[in-house]
């Protein structure tokens, strides 16, 4: 498989604050002990299970927002898993993929004249990115991957009815003559390939393979991530 690199496309972190994860709870909250021993509660911008990436005692990095109306001033951005820093903010993949498409560095998604985000489609859904060139439409769903086991990046990290619905809705767009793409972005550096997490959600894996057979395209990338930035790196081989 040809490895396509997305060098030069990056998102720079705000000033990061180091701490130690005490616990994650209610999905969107995390208690963190800062280096000065102060305890803070940070917003966890990740609705997934974060399997393998939310263990107490791990080093984490937060950003701080001072907007008056914001209840939690801190946002959990990354966790240090030893083999790699891991981005946990699920807003990052959409922003990074959008920037990469606009820069023309993702093979197959370059050359579109128009790019829109969060466009309604299907049944009560919004596609992450909608590309248009003349009358051609390309629907792109972006998924965040943080689970890596034995050098394989997996999605999902928990049973996902929403993700399953997206696969079905993309196949409906194919029937209308449009392109449909699933884009899996692994926010860490220790994966060698991507695979559906059949051991976690076998229904999702089965539907992903059916979607591929029906014409849905699958793209997987990893990143280079450090305390300065997160940068699109290379396409990952698919293990289907």
TIDREN-305504 format. One record per atom (N, C-alpha, C): residue number from 0; residue in one letter; atom name; x, y, z. Coordinates in Angstrom, 3 decimals, always signed. Each point is the difference from the previous one (the first is absolute). Layout:
<pts>
seq type atom c1 c2 c3
NUM a CA X Y Z
...
</pts>
This chain:
<pts>
seq type atom c1 c2 c3
0 x N +0.846 -1.204 +0.000
0 x CA -0.846 +1.204 +0.000
0 x C +0.875 +1.245 +0.000
1 x N -0.334 +0.954 -0.826
1 x CA +0.730 +1.255 -0.028
1 x C -0.263 +0.792 +1.276
2 x N +1.063 +0.428 +0.650
2 x CA -0.133 +0.809 +1.211
2 x C -0.016 +1.466 -0.394
3 x N -1.099 +0.646 +0.313
3 x CA -0.147 +1.420 -0.311
3 x C +0.263 +0.808 +1.259
4 x N +0.862 +0.978 -0.089
4 x CA +0.333 +0.797 +1.182
4 x C -0.672 +1.367 -0.061
5 x N -0.430 +0.463 +1.179
5 x CA -0.665 +1.289 +0.102
5 x C +0.869 +1.043 +0.660
6 x N +1.290 -0.038 -0.310
6 x CA +0.958 +0.881 +0.652
6 x C -0.368 +1.469 -0.206
7 x N +0.191 +0.767 +1.048
7 x CA -0.242 +1.438 -0.073
7 x C -1.374 +0.419 +0.434
8 x N -0.927 -0.947 +0.159
8 x CA -1.355 +0.339 +0.441
8 x C -0.080 -0.282 +1.497
9 x N -0.142 +1.049 +0.789
9 x CA +0.061 -0.159 +1.450
9 x C -0.952 +0.958 +0.692
10 x N -0.370 -0.367 +1.198
10 x CA -0.725 +0.877 +0.910
10 x C +0.888 +0.214 +1.223
11 x N +0.204 +1.247 +0.381
11 x CA +0.878 +0.317 +1.113
11 x C -0.810 +0.096 +1.293
12 x N +0.554 -0.622 +1.037
12 x CA -0.684 +0.026 +1.285
12 x C +0.054 +1.389 +0.627
13 x N -0.997 +0.347 +0.778
13 x CA +0.150 +1.167 +0.875
13 x C +1.015 -0.346 +1.082
14 x N +0.289 +0.909 +0.881
14 x CA +0.921 -0.297 +1.103
14 x C -0.533 -1.189 +0.798
15 x N +0.865 -1.003 +0.201
15 x CA -0.424 -1.222 +0.669
15 x C +0.451 -0.012 +1.461
16 x N -0.837 -0.585 +0.837
16 x CA +0.260 -0.092 +1.436
16 x C +0.082 -1.475 +0.364
17 x N +1.104 -0.395 +0.598
17 x CA +0.214 -1.413 +0.329
17 x C -0.671 -0.366 +1.317
18 x N -0.516 -1.206 +0.057
18 x CA -0.596 -0.494 +1.231
18 x C -0.053 -1.517 -0.003
19 x N -0.601 -0.549 +1.048
19 x CA -0.163 -1.447 +0.133
19 x C -1.488 -0.313 +0.090
20 x N -0.450 -0.948 -0.825
20 x CA -1.410 -0.349 -0.001
20 x C -0.367 -0.733 +1.283
21 x N -1.028 +0.499 +0.672
21 x CA -0.519 -0.652 +1.199
21 x C -1.145 -0.931 -0.377
22 x N -0.968 +0.529 -0.755
22 x CA -1.087 -0.837 -0.493
22 x C -0.779 +0.739 -1.082
23 x N -0.585 -0.780 -0.880
23 x CA -0.938 +0.511 -0.985
23 x C -1.379 -0.525 +0.379
24 x N -1.021 +0.853 -0.092
24 x CA -1.333 -0.420 +0.415
24 x C -1.053 +0.810 -0.749
25 x N -1.216 -0.530 -0.020
25 x CA -1.115 +0.621 -0.716
25 x C +0.378 +0.335 -1.444
26 x N +0.887 -0.804 -0.562
26 x CA +0.494 +0.139 -1.380
26 x C +0.733 +1.295 -0.261
27 x N -0.564 +1.133 +0.399
27 x CA +0.534 +1.296 -0.414
27 x C +0.757 +0.745 +1.094
28 x N +0.361 -0.683 +1.081
28 x CA +0.707 +0.666 +1.092
28 x C +1.196 -0.844 +0.431
29 x N +1.060 +0.690 +0.402
29 x CA +1.201 -0.683 +0.479
29 x C +0.621 +0.824 +1.117
30 x N +0.346 -0.665 +1.095
30 x CA +0.726 +0.650 +1.085
30 x C +1.481 -0.196 -0.231
31 x N +0.758 +1.097 +0.083
31 x CA +1.431 -0.013 -0.307
31 x C +0.755 +0.734 +1.104
32 x N +1.101 -0.595 +0.456
32 x CA +0.885 +0.668 +0.955
32 x C +1.116 +0.677 -0.780
33 x N +0.093 +1.326 +0.110
33 x CA +1.023 +0.752 -0.714
33 x C +1.356 -0.164 +0.688
34 x N +1.039 +0.448 -0.666
34 x CA +1.351 -0.138 +0.550
34 x C +0.174 +0.785 +1.287
35 x N -0.805 +1.051 +0.192
35 x CA +0.060 +0.762 +1.253
35 x C -0.885 -0.621 +1.085
36 x N -0.523 -1.223 -0.294
36 x CA -0.815 -0.791 +0.929
36 x C -1.440 +0.501 +0.131
37 x N -0.375 +1.012 -0.763
37 x CA -1.390 +0.447 -0.001
37 x C -0.848 -1.020 -0.764
38 x N -1.200 -0.251 +0.491
38 x CA -0.940 -0.876 -0.686
38 x C -0.948 +0.840 -0.832
39 x N -0.188 -0.378 -1.273
39 x CA -0.935 +0.706 -0.869
39 x C -0.898 -1.024 -0.679
40 x N -1.162 +0.450 -0.440
40 x CA -0.893 -0.828 -0.802
40 x C +0.024 +0.537 -1.426
41 x N +0.339 -0.860 -0.934
41 x CA +0.139 +0.396 -1.400
41 x C -1.136 -0.589 -0.832
42 x N -0.359 +0.720 -1.048
42 x CA -0.945 -0.538 -0.979
42 x C +0.701 -1.055 -0.837
43 x N -0.640 -1.147 -0.164
43 x CA +0.529 -1.076 -0.841
43 x C -0.779 +0.000 -1.312
44 x N +0.568 +0.538 -1.060
44 x CA -0.722 +0.125 -1.279
44 x C +0.023 -1.300 -0.795
45 x N -0.534 -1.055 +0.611
45 x CA +0.024 -1.317 -0.626
45 x C -1.150 -0.815 +0.569
46 x N -0.955 -0.361 -0.850
46 x CA -1.172 -0.746 +0.459
46 x C +0.210 -1.506 -0.034
47 x N +1.152 -0.453 -0.509
47 x CA +0.266 -1.429 -0.083
47 x C +0.390 -0.589 +1.341
48 x N +0.255 -1.290 +0.011
48 x CA +0.392 -0.656 +1.243
48 x C +1.435 +0.344 +0.389
49 x N +0.817 +0.419 -0.981
49 x CA +1.426 +0.272 +0.202
49 x C +0.692 -1.217 +0.598
50 x N -0.418 -1.151 -0.444
50 x CA +0.590 -1.252 +0.452
50 x C +1.516 +0.021 -0.179
51 x N +0.705 -0.292 +1.070
51 x CA +1.449 -0.029 -0.031
51 x C +0.666 +1.352 +0.086
52 x N -0.781 +1.086 +0.012
52 x CA +0.594 +1.344 -0.011
52 x C -0.543 +0.893 +1.113
53 x N -0.456 -0.598 +1.088
53 x CA -0.545 +0.826 +1.083
53 x C +0.357 -0.569 +1.373
54 x N +1.164 -0.659 +0.058
54 x CA +0.416 -0.611 +1.258
54 x C +0.514 +1.018 +0.996
55 x N -0.474 -0.047 +1.236
55 x CA +0.506 +0.900 +1.040
55 x C +1.512 -0.121 +0.154
56 x N +0.634 +1.125 +0.292
56 x CA +1.437 +0.033 +0.201
56 x C +0.798 +0.358 -1.232
57 x N -0.645 +0.065 -1.158
57 x CA +0.693 +0.355 -1.228
57 x C +0.217 +1.512 -0.085
58 x N +1.108 +0.373 -0.640
58 x CA +0.272 +1.420 -0.240
58 x C -0.944 +0.511 -1.086
59 x N -0.622 +1.146 +0.251
59 x CA -0.916 +0.596 -0.969
59 x C +0.357 +1.460 -0.211
60 x N -0.539 +0.552 -1.071
60 x CA +0.248 +1.407 -0.335
60 x C -1.334 +0.694 -0.245
61 x N -0.150 +1.154 +0.646
61 x CA -1.234 +0.774 -0.071
61 x C +0.268 +1.340 -0.663
62 x N -1.041 +0.562 -0.587
62 x CA +0.015 +1.411 -0.397
62 x C -0.962 +0.744 +0.903
63 x N +0.148 +1.317 +0.045
63 x CA -0.863 +0.800 +0.871
63 x C -0.681 +1.092 -0.799
64 x N -1.290 +0.133 +0.185
64 x CA -0.800 +1.045 -0.635
64 x C -0.541 +0.924 +1.082
65 x N +0.036 +1.292 -0.260
65 x CA -0.437 +0.963 +1.011
65 x C -1.308 +0.691 -0.363
66 x N -0.775 -0.612 -0.908
66 x CA -1.280 +0.611 -0.345
66 x C -0.913 +0.015 +1.218
67 x N -0.603 +1.145 +0.305
67 x CA -0.790 +0.150 +1.234
67 x C -1.141 -1.004 +0.131
68 x N -0.654 -0.346 -1.128
68 x CA -1.175 -0.862 +0.074
68 x C +0.346 -1.483 +0.052
69 x N +1.277 -0.319 -0.118
69 x CA +0.404 -1.410 -0.010
69 x C +0.082 -0.530 +1.429
70 x N -0.691 -1.107 +0.262
70 x CA -0.056 -0.539 +1.361
70 x C +1.312 -0.665 +0.395
71 x N +0.552 -0.833 -0.910
71 x CA +1.280 -0.649 +0.261
71 x C +1.079 +0.706 -0.816
72 x N +0.967 +0.573 +0.668
72 x CA +1.023 +0.808 -0.677
72 x C +1.041 -0.846 -0.720
73 x N +0.159 -1.253 +0.419
73 x CA +1.039 -0.847 -0.569
73 x C -0.603 -1.000 -0.995
74 x N +0.780 -0.321 -1.028
74 x CA -0.384 -1.025 -0.980
74 x C +1.117 -1.025 -0.079
75 x N -0.362 -1.256 +0.087
75 x CA +0.964 -1.099 -0.120
75 x C +0.331 -0.188 -1.474
76 x N +1.276 +0.169 -0.357
76 x CA +0.434 -0.086 -1.394
76 x C +0.732 -1.300 -0.332
77 x N +0.907 -0.451 +0.881
77 x CA +0.818 -1.173 -0.301
77 x C +0.272 -0.815 +1.258
78 x N +0.350 -1.263 -0.225
78 x CA +0.471 -0.886 +1.062
78 x C +1.278 -0.669 -0.488
79 x N +0.947 -0.201 +0.896
79 x CA +1.260 -0.662 -0.334
79 x C -0.142 -1.482 +0.323
80 x N -0.028 -0.836 -1.054
80 x CA -0.180 -1.435 +0.176
80 x C +1.329 -0.758 +0.005
81 x N +1.111 +0.737 +0.059
81 x CA +1.301 -0.653 +0.028
81 x C +0.533 -0.260 -1.391
82 x N -0.743 -0.727 -0.812
82 x CA +0.422 -0.261 -1.377
82 x C -0.318 +1.172 -0.923
83 x N -0.885 +0.893 +0.465
83 x CA -0.377 +1.161 -0.813
83 x C -0.836 +0.961 +0.825
84 x N +0.129 +1.284 -0.298
84 x CA -1.030 +0.937 +0.415
84 x C -1.260 -0.326 -0.794
85 x N -1.157 +0.175 +0.614
85 x CA -1.268 -0.309 -0.662
85 x C -0.932 +1.199 +0.138
86 x N -0.476 +0.500 -1.132
86 x CA -0.967 +1.087 +0.027
86 x C -1.379 -0.541 +0.326
87 x N -0.661 +0.570 +1.002
87 x CA -1.318 -0.499 +0.406
87 x C -1.133 +0.920 -0.433
88 x N +0.328 +1.190 -0.466
88 x CA -1.015 +0.977 -0.397
88 x C -0.593 -0.402 -1.350
89 x N -1.270 -0.380 -0.020
89 x CA -0.616 -0.487 -1.240
89 x C -0.305 +1.117 -0.996
90 x N +0.205 +1.245 +0.379
90 x CA -0.167 +1.095 -0.956
90 x C +1.199 +0.104 -0.943
91 x N +1.139 -0.514 +0.432
91 x CA +1.238 +0.133 -0.775
91 x C -0.056 -0.739 -1.333
92 x N -0.454 -1.268 -0.066
92 x CA +0.004 -0.690 -1.296
92 x C -0.745 +0.742 -1.106
93 x N -1.191 +0.517 +0.299
93 x CA -0.748 +0.728 -1.026
93 x C +0.765 +1.226 -0.477
94 x N +0.594 +0.720 +0.935
94 x CA +0.749 +1.213 -0.363
94 x C +1.230 -0.353 -0.832
95 x N +0.705 -1.078 +0.401
95 x CA +1.226 -0.367 -0.691
95 x C -0.288 -0.560 -1.395
96 x N -1.020 -0.829 -0.110
96 x CA -0.357 -0.559 -1.310
96 x C -0.487 +1.104 -0.928
97 x N -0.806 +0.907 +0.515
97 x CA -0.459 +1.135 -0.819
97 x C +1.184 +0.795 -0.531
98 x N +0.953 +0.297 +0.879
98 x CA +1.172 +0.775 -0.401
98 x C +0.825 -0.750 -1.038
99 x N +0.115 -1.320 +0.164
99 x CA +0.775 -0.805 -0.948
99 x C -0.671 -0.048 -1.364
100 x N -1.329 -0.124 -0.012
100 x CA -0.718 +0.003 -1.285
100 x C +0.189 +1.339 -0.694
101 x N -0.115 +1.081 +0.753
101 x CA +0.169 +1.331 -0.590
101 x C +1.412 +0.206 -0.524
102 x N +0.979 -0.650 +0.635
102 x CA +1.394 +0.107 -0.454
102 x C +0.299 -0.938 -1.162
103 x N -0.941 -0.900 -0.313
103 x CA +0.158 -0.888 -1.135
103 x C +0.991 -1.129 +0.213
104 x N +0.218 -0.425 +1.260
104 x CA +1.026 -1.012 +0.265
104 x C -0.578 -1.406 +0.171
105 x N -1.328 -0.140 -0.023
105 x CA -0.590 -1.320 +0.137
105 x C -0.387 -0.502 -1.386
106 x N +0.676 -1.048 -0.417
106 x CA -0.229 -0.541 -1.335
106 x C -1.454 -0.452 -0.150
107 x N -0.634 +0.440 -1.059
107 x CA -1.383 -0.366 -0.250
107 x C -1.005 +1.020 +0.487
108 x N +0.423 +0.895 +0.886
108 x CA -0.920 +1.017 +0.508
108 x C +0.445 +1.408 -0.385
109 x N +0.923 +0.094 -0.912
109 x CA +0.476 +1.302 -0.458
109 x C -0.802 +0.455 -1.216
110 x N +0.005 +1.300 -0.239
110 x CA -0.581 +0.543 -1.222
110 x C -1.472 +0.345 +0.078
111 x N -0.595 -0.094 +1.155
111 x CA -1.400 +0.392 +0.136
111 x C -0.099 +1.518 +0.163
112 x N -1.021 +0.572 -0.598
112 x CA -0.153 +1.452 -0.010
112 x C -0.632 +0.532 +1.280
113 x N -0.788 -0.829 +0.647
113 x CA -0.758 +0.481 +1.156
113 x C +0.103 -1.011 +1.135
114 x N +0.148 +0.494 +1.219
114 x CA +0.035 -0.846 +1.193
114 x C -0.917 +0.603 +1.046
115 x N -0.951 -0.807 +0.449
115 x CA -0.901 +0.421 +1.069
115 x C +0.047 -1.016 +1.126
116 x N -0.315 +0.439 +1.204
116 x CA +0.021 -0.893 +1.153
116 x C -1.373 -0.047 +0.659
117 x N -0.237 -1.108 +0.699
117 x CA -1.230 -0.185 +0.777
117 x C -1.251 +0.216 -0.858
118 x N -0.033 -0.621 -1.164
118 x CA -1.125 +0.142 -0.927
118 x C -1.022 -1.106 +0.293
119 x N -1.280 +0.338 +0.192
119 x CA -1.007 -1.034 +0.277
119 x C -0.100 -1.017 -1.132
120 x N -0.135 -1.270 +0.377
120 x CA -0.246 -1.073 -0.979
120 x C -0.574 -1.182 +0.744
121 x N -0.507 -0.955 -0.751
121 x CA -0.534 -1.200 +0.627
121 x C -1.166 +0.309 +0.927
122 x N -0.070 -0.763 +1.089
122 x CA -1.063 +0.171 +0.991
122 x C +0.578 +0.623 +1.260
123 x N -0.243 +1.277 +0.178
123 x CA +0.458 +0.722 +1.196
123 x C +1.517 -0.060 +0.163
124 x N +0.754 +0.026 -1.091
124 x CA +1.454 -0.010 +0.065
124 x C +0.565 +1.232 -0.708
125 x N +1.263 +0.267 +0.285
125 x CA +0.741 +1.056 -0.689
125 x C +1.340 -0.587 -0.418
126 x N +0.303 +0.072 -1.277
126 x CA +1.264 -0.532 -0.470
126 x C +1.113 +0.956 +0.413
127 x N +1.142 -0.557 +0.387
127 x CA +1.096 +0.839 +0.491
127 x C +0.503 +0.956 -1.078
128 x N +0.231 -0.535 -1.204
128 x CA +0.516 +0.820 -1.102
128 x C -0.732 -0.379 -1.283
129 x N -0.489 +0.994 -0.711
129 x CA -0.617 -0.220 -1.304
129 x C +0.806 +0.759 -1.047
130 x N +0.530 -0.740 -0.955
130 x CA +0.793 +0.580 -1.081
130 x C -0.829 +0.045 -1.267
131 x N +0.248 +1.043 -0.817
131 x CA -0.740 +0.106 -1.260
131 x C +0.922 +0.493 -1.098
132 x N -0.132 -0.636 -1.168
132 x CA +0.718 +0.414 -1.209
132 x C -0.996 -0.101 -1.139
133 x N -0.374 +1.138 -0.567
133 x CA -1.099 +0.052 -0.968
133 x C -1.229 -0.639 +0.646
134 x N -0.518 -1.089 -0.579
134 x CA -1.178 -0.648 +0.578
134 x C +0.368 -1.215 +0.867
135 x N +1.285 -0.270 +0.117
135 x CA +0.440 -1.165 +0.777
135 x C +0.046 +0.340 +1.490
136 x N -0.634 -0.832 +0.816
136 x CA +0.025 +0.144 +1.453
136 x C +0.783 -1.148 +0.614
137 x N +0.770 +0.313 +1.030
137 x CA +0.767 -1.003 +0.726
137 x C -0.244 +0.183 +1.499
138 x N -0.617 -0.995 +0.615
138 x CA -0.320 +0.036 +1.428
138 x C +1.137 -0.656 +0.780
139 x N +0.555 +0.736 +0.978
139 x CA +1.133 -0.493 +0.777
139 x C -0.358 -0.010 +1.489
140 x N -0.041 -1.188 +0.579
140 x CA -0.169 -0.142 +1.445
140 x C +1.373 -0.209 +0.623
141 x N +0.309 +0.777 +1.029
141 x CA +1.296 -0.070 +0.667
141 x C -0.182 -0.638 +1.376
142 x N +0.800 -1.021 +0.280
142 x CA -0.071 -0.678 +1.287
142 x C +1.341 +0.101 +0.728
143 x N -0.098 +0.185 +1.301
143 x CA +1.163 +0.150 +0.858
143 x C +0.405 -1.351 +0.576
144 x N +1.275 -0.379 -0.152
144 x CA +0.506 -1.264 +0.548
144 x C +1.043 +0.284 +1.074
145 x N -0.217 -0.537 +1.180
145 x CA +1.002 +0.101 +1.060
145 x C +0.426 -1.368 +0.510
146 x N -0.708 -1.055 -0.405
146 x CA +0.308 -1.344 +0.483
146 x C +1.003 -0.681 -0.918
147 x N +1.147 -0.386 +0.564
147 x CA +1.004 -0.768 -0.726
147 x C +0.365 -1.219 +0.829
148 x N -0.099 -1.178 -0.617
148 x CA +0.395 -1.249 +0.637
148 x C +0.862 -0.786 -0.977
149 x N +1.171 -0.430 +0.468
149 x CA +0.923 -0.767 -0.843
149 x C +0.274 +0.710 -1.324
150 x N +0.238 +1.307 +0.093
150 x CA +0.365 +0.842 -1.151
150 x C -1.123 +0.163 -1.019
151 x N -1.229 -0.367 +0.381
151 x CA -1.153 +0.187 -0.883
151 x C -0.929 +1.050 +0.597
152 x N -0.345 +0.993 -0.799
152 x CA -0.982 +1.006 +0.420
152 x C -1.389 -0.553 -0.250
153 x N -0.853 +0.096 +1.021
153 x CA -1.344 -0.552 -0.103
153 x C -1.059 +1.088 +0.153
154 x N -1.102 -0.194 -0.711
154 x CA -1.216 +0.791 +0.191
154 x C -1.176 -0.943 -0.165
155 x N -1.012 +0.129 +0.877
155 x CA -0.146 +0.916 +1.127
155 x C +0.615 -0.573 +1.275
156 x N +0.007 +0.800 +1.075
156 x CA +0.495 -0.497 +1.288
156 x C -1.148 -0.389 +0.925
157 x N -1.236 +0.077 -0.531
157 x CA -1.200 -0.447 +0.704
157 x C -1.074 -0.224 -1.063
158 x N -1.031 -0.739 +0.340
158 x CA -1.098 -0.214 -0.950
158 x C -0.581 +1.348 -0.412
159 x N -0.154 +0.216 -1.300
159 x CA -0.461 +1.294 -0.502
159 x C -1.170 -0.144 -0.970
160 x N -1.184 +0.304 +0.472
160 x CA -1.168 -0.003 -0.893
160 x C +0.059 +1.194 -0.941
161 x N +0.553 +1.106 +0.477
161 x CA +0.126 +1.192 -0.842
161 x C +0.960 -0.262 -1.161
162 x N +1.144 -0.615 +0.301
162 x CA +0.952 -0.317 -1.055
162 x C -0.564 -0.979 -1.007
163 x N -0.785 -0.957 +0.483
163 x CA -0.644 -0.966 -0.892
163 x C -0.978 +0.703 -0.931
164 x N -0.745 +0.953 +0.546
164 x CA -0.952 +0.755 -0.811
164 x C +0.719 +0.801 -1.087
165 x N +1.144 +0.567 +0.329
165 x CA +0.754 +0.763 -0.991
165 x C +0.427 -0.883 -1.171
166 x N +0.404 -1.229 +0.283
166 x CA +0.379 -0.911 -1.085
166 x C -1.182 -0.266 -0.929
167 x N -1.160 -0.196 +0.590
167 x CA -1.196 -0.266 -0.805
167 x C -0.399 +1.229 -0.812
168 x N +0.131 +1.175 +0.605
168 x CA -0.391 +1.224 -0.705
168 x C +0.961 +0.318 -1.137
169 x N +1.279 -0.298 +0.185
169 x CA +0.945 +0.194 -1.095
169 x C -0.341 -0.903 -1.184
170 x N -0.428 -1.212 +0.292
170 x CA -0.383 -0.913 -1.082
170 x C -1.234 +0.495 -0.744
171 x N -0.884 +0.689 +0.694
171 x CA -1.160 +0.597 -0.665
171 x C +0.436 +1.107 -0.946
172 x N +1.028 +0.763 +0.385
172 x CA +0.498 +1.048 -0.895
172 x C +0.637 -0.608 -1.249
173 x N +0.634 -1.148 +0.147
173 x CA +0.554 -0.692 -1.166
173 x C -1.089 -0.334 -1.010
174 x N -1.144 -0.424 +0.501
174 x CA -1.112 -0.356 -0.882
174 x C -0.489 +1.200 -0.805
175 x N +0.242 +1.188 +0.528
175 x CA -0.395 +1.229 -0.699
175 x C +1.063 +0.454 -0.999
176 x N +1.101 -0.746 -0.077
176 x CA +1.054 +0.344 -0.945
176 x C +1.115 +0.850 +0.562
177 x N +0.037 +0.172 +1.331
177 x CA +1.029 +0.820 +0.625
177 x C +1.159 -0.871 +0.489
178 x N +1.137 +0.642 +0.294
178 x CA +1.112 -0.690 +0.653
178 x C -0.241 -0.010 +1.504
179 x N +0.561 -1.008 +0.671
179 x CA -0.113 -0.091 +1.454
179 x C +1.320 -0.531 +0.555
180 x N +0.506 +0.678 +1.035
180 x CA +1.321 -0.327 +0.554
180 x C -0.085 -0.073 +1.524
181 x N +0.562 -1.070 +0.561
181 x CA +0.244 -0.080 +1.437
181 x C +1.472 +0.314 +0.231
182 x N +0.257 +1.005 +0.835
182 x CA +1.379 +0.437 +0.258
182 x C +0.288 -0.226 +1.487
183 x N +0.930 -0.911 +0.290
183 x CA +0.363 -0.324 +1.379
183 x C +1.343 +0.648 +0.326
184 x N -0.004 +0.914 +0.971
184 x CA +1.230 +0.675 +0.393
184 x C +0.441 -0.507 +1.366
185 x N +1.178 -0.614 +0.037
185 x CA +0.569 -0.500 +1.241
185 x C +0.856 +1.086 +0.624
186 x N -0.403 +0.488 +1.178
186 x CA +0.686 +1.119 +0.642
186 x C +1.164 -0.485 +0.867
187 x N +0.822 -0.873 -0.554
187 x CA +1.185 -0.492 +0.697
187 x C +0.973 -0.554 -1.033
188 x N +1.211 -0.403 +0.461
188 x CA +1.077 -0.310 -0.931
188 x C +0.451 -1.458 +0.051
189 x N -0.706 -0.866 +0.718
189 x CA +0.496 -1.359 +0.205
189 x C -0.846 -1.054 -0.711
190 x N -0.696 +0.389 -1.064
190 x CA -0.788 -0.950 -0.793
190 x C +0.677 -0.257 -1.334
191 x N -0.075 -1.240 -0.458
191 x CA +0.556 -0.377 -1.302
191 x C -1.085 -0.271 -1.034
192 x N -1.244 -0.172 +0.458
192 x CA -1.104 -0.254 -0.921
192 x C -1.309 +0.337 +0.699
193 x N -1.093 -0.024 -0.758
193 x CA -1.328 +0.280 +0.554
193 x C -0.922 -1.184 -0.256
194 x N -0.868 -0.283 +0.974
194 x CA -0.992 -1.058 -0.159
194 x C -1.257 +0.350 +0.783
195 x N -1.160 -0.468 -0.442
195 x CA -1.205 +0.143 +0.822
195 x C +0.118 -0.862 +1.252
196 x N -0.549 +0.492 +1.104
196 x CA +0.126 -0.692 +1.282
196 x C -1.080 -1.074 +0.129
197 x N +0.199 -1.107 -0.700
197 x CA -0.973 -1.089 +0.033
197 x C -0.158 -0.575 +1.404
198 x N +1.062 +0.060 +0.805
198 x CA -0.053 -0.552 +1.349
198 x C -0.798 +0.890 +0.950
199 x N -0.316 +1.218 -0.443
199 x CA -0.775 +0.926 +0.818
199 x C -1.408 +0.180 -0.561
200 x N -0.102 +0.199 -1.311
200 x CA -1.296 +0.223 -0.645
200 x C -0.022 -0.766 -1.324
201 x N -0.286 -1.301 +0.047
201 x CA +0.018 -0.805 -1.229
201 x C -0.992 +0.479 -1.051
202 x N -1.127 +0.586 +0.430
202 x CA -0.986 +0.497 -0.964
202 x C +0.587 +1.142 -0.828
203 x N +0.804 +0.850 +0.638
203 x CA +0.615 +1.108 -0.731
203 x C +0.991 -0.534 -1.029
204 x N +0.829 -0.964 +0.404
204 x CA +0.964 -0.565 -0.936
204 x C -0.669 -0.645 -1.198
205 x N -1.082 -0.711 +0.262
205 x CA -0.733 -0.654 -1.086
205 x C -0.571 +1.036 -0.965
206 x N -0.558 +1.080 +0.539
206 x CA -0.601 +1.025 -0.855
206 x C +1.068 +0.782 -0.756
207 x N +1.162 +0.216 +0.623
207 x CA +1.072 +0.716 -0.688
207 x C +0.462 -0.791 -1.217
208 x N +0.128 -1.307 +0.143
208 x CA +0.411 -0.823 -1.140
208 x C -1.069 -0.016 -1.088
209 x N -1.248 -0.016 +0.411
209 x CA -1.080 +0.059 -0.991
209 x C -0.001 +1.347 -0.715
210 x N +0.232 +1.059 +0.750
210 x CA +0.064 +1.333 -0.605
210 x C +1.139 +0.079 -1.007
211 x N +1.150 -0.595 +0.339
211 x CA +1.140 -0.010 -0.912
211 x C -0.354 -0.741 -1.289
212 x N -0.662 -1.128 +0.129
212 x CA -0.408 -0.767 -1.178
212 x C -0.975 +0.793 -0.868
213 x N -0.801 +0.827 +0.629
213 x CA -0.999 +0.792 -0.729
213 x C +0.572 +1.284 -0.587
214 x N +1.264 +0.313 +0.331
214 x CA +0.627 +1.163 -0.619
214 x C +0.421 +1.110 +0.925
215 x N -0.274 -0.112 +1.302
215 x CA +0.492 +1.004 +0.936
215 x C +1.521 -0.114 +0.081
216 x N +0.686 +1.109 -0.140
216 x CA +1.460 +0.008 +0.052
216 x C +0.468 +0.154 +1.440
217 x N +1.101 -0.648 +0.348
217 x CA +0.551 +0.067 +1.347
217 x C +1.401 +0.587 -0.061
218 x N +0.231 +1.030 +0.791
218 x CA +1.314 +0.632 +0.113
218 x C +0.377 +0.006 +1.479
219 x N +1.234 -0.361 +0.310
219 x CA +0.485 +0.034 +1.376
219 x C +1.364 +0.687 +0.032
220 x N +0.173 +0.882 +0.953
220 x CA +1.263 +0.720 +0.186
220 x C +0.381 -0.019 +1.468
221 x N +1.294 +0.191 +0.257
221 x CA +0.433 +0.292 +1.353
221 x C +0.580 +1.411 +0.038
222 x N +0.631 +0.354 +1.102
222 x CA +0.508 +1.361 +0.199
222 x C +1.405 -0.059 +0.583
223 x N +0.661 +1.130 -0.049
223 x CA +1.163 +0.269 +0.838
223 x C -0.460 +1.014 +1.034
224 x N +0.178 -0.316 +1.273
224 x CA -0.511 +0.875 +1.045
224 x C +1.080 +0.237 +1.041
225 x N +0.131 +1.256 +0.399
225 x CA +0.910 +0.371 +1.082
225 x C -0.644 +1.112 +0.799
226 x N +0.744 +0.667 +0.849
226 x CA -0.578 +1.026 +0.869
226 x C -0.177 +1.337 -0.715
227 x N +0.392 +0.063 -1.262
227 x CA -0.184 +1.215 -0.798
227 x C -1.194 -0.109 -0.932
228 x N -0.149 -1.161 -0.629
228 x CA -1.007 -0.124 -1.057
228 x C -0.392 -1.448 -0.217
229 x N -1.086 -0.164 -0.744
229 x CA -0.395 -1.312 -0.513
229 x C -0.065 +0.126 -1.511
230 x N +0.692 -0.899 -0.685
230 x CA +0.203 +0.135 -1.447
230 x C -0.407 -1.276 -0.720
231 x N -0.746 +0.154 -1.087
231 x CA -0.349 -1.153 -0.821
231 x C +1.278 -0.658 -0.500
232 x N +0.043 -1.338 +0.085
232 x CA +1.251 -0.681 -0.317
232 x C -0.095 -0.863 -1.248
233 x N -0.596 -1.194 +0.111
233 x CA +0.049 -0.953 -1.124
233 x C -1.277 -0.822 -0.035
234 x N -0.292 -0.519 -1.173
234 x CA -1.123 -0.917 -0.121
234 x C +0.382 -1.335 +0.605
235 x N -0.943 -0.627 +0.698
235 x CA +0.238 -1.294 +0.629
235 x C -0.597 -1.106 -0.850
236 x N +0.681 -1.131 -0.141
236 x CA -0.586 -1.137 -0.686
236 x C -1.258 -0.471 +0.719
237 x N -0.951 -0.522 -0.762
237 x CA -1.244 -0.500 +0.555
237 x C +0.103 -1.488 +0.219
238 x N -0.498 -0.458 +1.145
238 x CA -0.041 -1.427 +0.300
238 x C -1.464 -0.404 +0.142
239 x N -0.598 -0.399 -1.115
239 x CA -1.427 -0.278 -0.037
239 x C -0.287 -1.492 -0.232
</pts>
